[in-house]
Amino acid sequence: MELLLSSAIGMLTAAGVYLILRLRSFAVVLGMTMLSYAINLFLFSTGRLVVNAPPVLQKGVEVYTDPLPQALVLTAIVISFGMTAVVVMMALGAFLEGGDDRVDMPRADRLPGDGDA
Amino acid sequence: MSPALIAALPFIGALLPGLLIRSGRDVAAVSCATATFIALLGLCLHIPAIMAGEVITARFEWLPSLGLNANFRIDGLGLLFGILILGIGLLIIAYARYYLSRNDPAGVFYAYLMLFQGAMLGIVLSDNILLLLVFWELTSLSSFLLIGYWKHLPEGRQGARMALTVTGMGGLAMIAGMLILGNIAGSYDIGDILQAREAIQASPYYLPALLLILLGAFTKSAQFPFHFWLPHAMAAPTPVSAYLHSATMVKAGLFLMARLWPVLSGTPEWFYIVATTGLVTMVLAAWIAIFRDDLKSLLAFSTVSHLGLITMLLGFGTEAAAVAAVFHIINHATFKAALFMTAGIIDHETGTRSIARLGGLRRLMPVTFAIGTIAALSMAGIPPLNGFLSKELMLEQATHAVWQGNPWLMAAMATLGALFSVCYSLRFVWQVFFGPERDDYPHKPHDPGFGLWSAPALLAVLVVLIGLFPASMAGWLVEVSASAVTGTAQHPHLALWHGLNLPLALSAAALAGGAVLLALNRPMLAARAAIAWPDAKAIFDAITRAATCAAGFFTDRLTNGSMSRALAAFALTVVLCGLWAFSTGGWQGATRPMLPVQPVPLVGWAALMVATCCMVAFHRRRILALVLVGIIGLMVSVSFIYLSAPDLALTQISVEVVTVVLLLLALNFLPKFTVIDSRDRKRGMDAFIATVTGLGFGALAYVIMRSDFAFPSISEYMLANSYKLGGGDNVVNVILVDFRGYDTFGEITVLGIAALTIFALTETLLAGASGRRLRNWVHDSRRAGDRHPLTLVVVTRLILPISLVVGLYIFLRGHNMPGGGFVAGLVVSVALVSQYMASGFAWTQERQKINYHALIGAGVIAAGLTGIGAWFAGLPFLSSAYGYVKLPGIEEFELASAMGFDLGVFLCVVGAVMLALNSLSRIARQAGETVNLDPMDIDPSKEARR
């Protein structure tokens, strides 16, 4: 089981990294979504894998899985939604303002301005 | 009144003009004046106790582990500065009311002014140097806002920036110096530091600490060579110049030197650095002031000169000099504030501040003439005005000072400074008020109304009274504050007449010399104009330009604007660091057995892997890619269920729904396909980097999962205490709302901010070029004929109440079963979103009255209030309590205070999700999405009726 999960994490990471290296904004957004999955699964896996032992206290049950990574990942999932939403909005804004959805910054935009006020 | 409350009052006052922004100048001025007056009253009530030698303190622990405590103290020095800040503040508030025009945003001005007043008062009442530093930085920031108040003036913006750069850099140096000082003394409380004189002066770190602290004080008090920012700060409205740049902020540096005088002064380093800097500043600035044409600029340089004078006195390090310094602080504040206000009146009434265009105003503006002349003569040090008294004391101290074995150098230079001072003061009076009346003033001059001249007139009366009756008018204040500065009881003898002595002779020489210099003014002006003097602003600008260029150069070398290059470098660096860390660590091999693989998870795993591969292969077809995202998300959720994480599964699956809807809405306006624009070689390289990163990350996860914990986990504590302390069986939820509630509080705040950012971005997009582009939008795909289908509408209507009940149920059970605020918020959002999808955004929006901004705010406030509630039980922020309640008719149930917190989470999640989707819908509306009047496009019930 550990092998399956780690291979899935590796696969998702590879897909995510490949996609964030693309030159168009939507692909980068997709890549970040993939990376979020990978990282959430990774964080979750640091609690080690346990089957049939959810961290909900019950009488007579002694073995529970580690609740701490779960709490971490839960908020991370919601935050990654917020992040995706902001990035999508920025991608949309760049497309509507600039007319294309490239992520690279043209040289003219990078150089410092004249400085004053 | 508690010192803490006195320090807090201006901040409370700063809120009032903002809240009453629509009520106009009068209400803003009155509300600020009230707060200031109450604070002044509170301060004055302490006078008897302070006169008796007491120190009033108030102590609150803030971050005791860092030594940062909110400790306040009022002693003689604090009292003196407090009276100056609040008393002159009151006059400035009244003066500004009449000075500002109807078009100036008065609410903003008064809010900034009170913010500054609070920061300044905080500095002088702090009993902890870290707290003092916080207020110190606040004065830099608020003065930046005040100097740049007239945003439309480039001089205002540049002057504000220069002031912030110079004082801000000094402030940074001072932080370092204060930390060293606190470290030597073993405490950051001023009371303790003042006791540690021997330890501090014996320490090898004394000199670095002294230099760093003095850097902060000198930049703030505009001492040479940092004097240049003050004249440029004169672009501020005159009330600001009168308040900040004569009476208060520039004296913060002096205050600091006086505050730390008992521990820092008395060494040769102190004498040579401080006294010399003060002397040079005094003479140089007075010399420049003689030649200034702008009234405010003249006053600015004269202020720099007088600050130099006080610095020099503090630098002498003798108790008598400290007395003179304190006395001159009072005198300078009175006459200089009056002079600035006079300059403001002249500017206001004649339309110019240029001396070359003025003259002959004594008959046209008799009241202003009287006030300005009294104040200027005091500045010149002419008896019987108060400036004369402290100048005499200064000259006397200068005659005692020995500089590098030279007994007369200090006295001679100080007399020269006084001579220049006489010259520019007389010039101010002579060339503005005397001479022939002109007929080319920009406006016809006349005296202003009582409102504008009352404040400077009051100060002018003080100038005369302190001069005539120094012992009774100011003696007590000088006595308590000088005692506080020196740390020993002082009984100064202030009198107008000290007999015929050396200082009087020097004074007379300065007067005569100054008058002669004034007579030679014109040829001197011509001579000075012929020489090219270094311009401090040009030097400052050159330095800033060079720094900007250097920063640009480095940035340009580090990144070429290609995001993928930067990200590739980042990914490779992470992998290399990981490899290095792994090779140096000591992994002992797998210690945990593997879980057996069941057939169903294997199928899920295969689906995930195939979907991910397809994702990479088909990511150019964006809609297909979204379907694949859905599959992957679903598989991730399923794996959470299988691996004992029901809460995560619920969250993941509901987030999945809103994410896909969001991406679909965005895709409406983005191209549906990604074109190929990278070469095969780049793609090959990227694939290599991706594979390496994936392998590394997967291997790391595998190694971690096969190893045991290196340290005992804190999870055991949480499992053991979840019910005992948090009153909940669902440990994940208890961690979120109780054990780590503070983190969650931060997280929902971030989520709310993200949603507000999206809203703000939308606002920008709807205006301007992109807004026009949207209005002429041509959709690149065909529209559905039946956009609001009957089946979808009917089904979502049926689902709505059910899903709301489910949401409520999940919320309520969250503490003991999988669920809680996050999941419930997402479920309710999905229910609402489906209504939007079925009947269109505008149609649905008209039928509900929820304001999503308010929802986010309510969420954060609810969570915050629940946390604060614990304070009333004497417990730390966010401690929770729980109990059991029995109501007739239903079973006994549990009520936990954490539920209020979870409610905040719930509201914030719903608000944030809905605001994000709502923003995208608004873009669709702008792009010509029509508003339907009916919930569905084809309504069979209507067809039947027809």
Interface residues (C-beta under 8 A of the other chain):
Chain A: M1 E2 L3 L4 L5 S6 S7 A8 I9 G10 M11 L12 T13 A14 A15 G16 V17 Y18 L19 I20 L21 R22 L23 R24 S25 F26 A27 V28 V29 L30 T33 M34 Y37 A38 N40 L41 F42 F44 S45 T46 G47 R48 L49 V50 V51 N52 A53 P54 P55 V56 L57 Q58 Y64 T65 D66 P67 L68 Q70 A71 V73 L74 T75 I77 V78 I79 S80 F81 G82 M83 T84 A85 V86 V88 M89 M90 A91 L92 G93 F95 L96 E97 D101 V103 D104 M105 P106 R107 D109 R110 L111 P112 G115 D116 A117
Chain B: P154 R157 Q158 T544 R545 T548 C549 A551 G552 T555 D556 T559 N560 G561 S562 M563 S564 L567 A568 A571 R592 M594 L595 P596 V597 P601 L602 W605 L608 M609 T612 C613 M615 V616 H619 R620 R622 A625 V629 I632 G633 V636 S639 F640 Y642 L643 S644 A645 P646 D647 L648 T651 Q652 V655 V658 T659 L662 L663 A666 L667 F669 L670 P671 T674 V675 D677 S678 D686 A687 I689 A690 T691 T693 G694 L695 F697 G698 A699 L700 A701 Y702 I704 M705 R706 S713 I714 S715 M718 L719 S722 Y723 D729 N730 V731 V732 I735 L736 R740 D743 T744 E747 V750 L751 A754 A755 T757 I758 L761 T762 T764 L765 A769 S770 R773 L774 N816 M817 P818 F822 L826 V909 A912 V913 A916 S919 L920 I923
